[in-house]
Amino acid sequence: MPHLPDKIFSTPLAQVPDFTFNEDVVRVFPDMIKRSVPGYPTIVENIGVIAAQFAQPNTALYDLGCSLGATTQALRRHVQQPGCVVHAVDNSSAMVQRCREHLSAQDAMYQELLPVEVIEADITQLQLAPCSVVAMNFTLQFVAPEQRLELLKSIHQSLLPQGALILSEKLRFDNANQQELLNDLHLAFKRANGYSELEIAQKRRAIEKVMLPDSLAEHQARLQQAGFSQTILWFQCINFASLIALP
């Protein structure tokens, strides 16, 4: 299945359905994410770099909400600790199938990569093994708000001392002027990447009830409530950010 340009919302739709990670999205996902998320390639590659600082020998590493496995691939490229296994988890069967294909292709390109297990599962119901690194790259925002704290508590309980959670999310801003400015800048980013006003408007209607972002303060407070001792903002580009949370 070749990757195609993202044209999902390029024609007028009588009724815009809620956004789902289905087969249509899978086919265009690399193009969609690159043109929609400022700094995405930098975030993904550096998750691997950061993970290498926290990964411990003979432990599990998790990529929760792995989609097509870009973060999993970064973990496998950068983590050199012996005995580690990456567990890539997603609840979309279409994503899981394609992720397995991507990782098989990576195996053919690189030698001595960490082993990986790709799992189709709901991450809110998953029993995590003791682990040294958990990555959630633009995943928590798709989890129901009432389930987010319990998920983070589960991750915290599973993280080994000196481990880390790496959490990337779209941010909303409590200050109305900041919210308006950064939202406008994000729309400008999309236009600069070739999306039309129709595509932008229809995508917004599709995703507005599905993806519910939090503010940075809400993330920090929830992580503290879940038991994390420290939260470090290591990256922000417009209204997208990534945090390191320490147990």
N, C-alpha and C positions, 0 to 999 in steps of 0.2 A: 504494500500500500504506500504509494509515494506521498510525500508531503505536498500540499497544495496551498496556494495563496488563500488567505481568509476572505471569502466572499459571502459568508453566511447571512449577513444582514445587508447585503448590497442592493437587494430589490425590495420594493415595498411589500410589507406583510399586512394582510387584513387584521390579523390578531397575532401579536408577538408572544410566543410561548415563553414560560420561564426557562432560564438557561440551565442546561444539563450537560454533563460531560459524556455526550453520546458519540456515536461513530462519526457523525458529521464534524463535531468539534475535534475529535482525535485526528482526523485527516489534515486539519489546518492548524492544529494547536501550536507547533513551533513558530509559525508565522504570526499567529494571534498574540501569543505571549510576548514575543519580541517587539511587536508594534504597539502593545498596550501597556506594558509595565516598564517605566523608565529604570534603567540600570539593571535589568534582569540578568544579562550575561555576567556582569560583575558580581552580583549577589551569588549566583550559582557557583561560579568558580571559587569564590572566596569562602563559601560554606565548606568546601573541601579543604581549603587552607586552614580555616579555623578548627575544623573537626580534627585535623591532624595534631593540633596542640592539646586536645583533650582526650583523644582516643587512647584506651588502655589495652594492653595485650589480653587476648582471649576473652573479649567482651563483645556484646551485641551493639550494633549501630542501627538506628532506625531512621528511615525516611518516610514520615507519615503524610499521606496525601501525595504520593510519589508521581502522579500523572505519568508522563512518558519516561521518567527515570533520569532526568537531567541532573538532579541533585545526587541521586545514587551514583551516577557515573563520576561526578566530582569527588564524592567520598572515596570511591574505589581508586581514582587516580592519585589522590593525595595521602590517604592514610596508609602508613607503612608498618603499623604495629602487627606483630604476628598473631594469628589465631582469631582475628576479628571476622565477624560475619555481618553483612549489611542485610537488613530486612526492609524491603520496599513494600509499602502497603497503600492500597487505594480501593475505594468501594465501587469504582467504575470498571465493569468487565471489559469494556472496549479499551480503556486506558491500560489495564493490566496486560491484556493480550499484546498490545503494541509495545508496552514497556519491555516485556520479555524478548521481543524481537530486537529492540534497540540494544539491550544488554548482551544478547548473543552476538550482535555485530561488534560491540565493544570488545568482547572476548577475543574476537578474531584479529583485532587491531593491536591489543596490548597483551603483554605477558605478565604473569604473576599478579593478577588483580585479585582483590579480596573476593571471596565467594559471596553470592547474593541469593536471597530467597525473595521471590515476588509473591505477595499475598493479596488476594481479593478479600477485603474485610472492612467492616465499619470500625474506624479507629476508636470510636467512643466505647466499643464493646471489646476491644482487644486487650488481652492479658499480656503485658510487656514483660520480657525477660529482664534480668539485671543488665543495665546497659551503661555505656560511658558517653555516648553522644545520641541525641535525638534532634533531627532536623524537621521543621514544619515550615515549608516554603509556600506561603500564601494558601494555607489550608485552614487555619483556625477561623478565618472570616466566613467560611462556608459551613462551619459547625453551628448548630442552634445555640444562641446566646446562653440559654439556661444550662447547656451541657459543657460549656467551655471551662469553667472552674474545675469540675470533677475530672475532666480530661487532663488538665494541667497537674492536678493533685496526683493522678495516676502516674504521669510522667515523672514527677518529682520523686515519688516513692520508689520508682524503678531505677532512677539515676544513681550511679555509684558516686561516692565522694570523689571530688576533683573532676567529675564529668560536667557536661553542659547541654543545655537546650539552646538551639539556634532557631529563632522564630522570626519569620519574615511576614509582613502584613501591609495591606493598604491602610492608611490612617485617615481618620476624620479629625476635624479640629473644632474645639468648643468655641473658639473665637470666630465669630461670623465672618469678619474681614479676612482672616487667614484662610478659612474654609473656602471662601469665594475665590480668592487669589490662587490658591494651590489647585483647586478644581479647574479653574480656567487654564492654568499652566498645563495640567494634565490633558485637557481637551486640545490644547495647542500641540502637545506632543503627539497625540493621535493624528491630528490633521497633518502634521509634518511627516508622519509615517504613512500617509496616503489614504487614511480613512475619510469617507465623505460625511457630511452632516447627517444624511439618512442613516448610514451605518452606525454612527456614534449614538444617535437618538434611539434607534431600535435596540442596540446592544444595552443601552442604559435601562430601557424598559424591561428587557429580558432578565437583567441581573439584579435589579434593585431590590427584589424581594428574596433573593437567593444569597447574595453576598452582603453581609452586614458588618462593616468595619467598625472598629473601636478607636478611641483616641489613644495617644501614647500614654497618658496618665492612667487610663482604664487598664491598659495592658500591664503597666508597672504595678498597679494596685492589685490586680488579679494574680499576677505572678508572685507577689509577696504573700498574698492570702493562701496561695497554693503551697507555700513553704520555701520558695526560692529566696536565697539570702541577698542576692545582688543581681541587678539588671543593667546591662551596658548597651547603649545604642551605638552600634558600630557602623551603620550605613543609613543614609537617607537621601533619596532623590525625589524631589517634588513631594508627592504624598504617599510614597512607598518607602518602607523602612525595614531594617532587620536588627534584631536584638540578640544578645547573648545573655542567657539566664543561668546563674550558677546555683547549685543546690546548697 
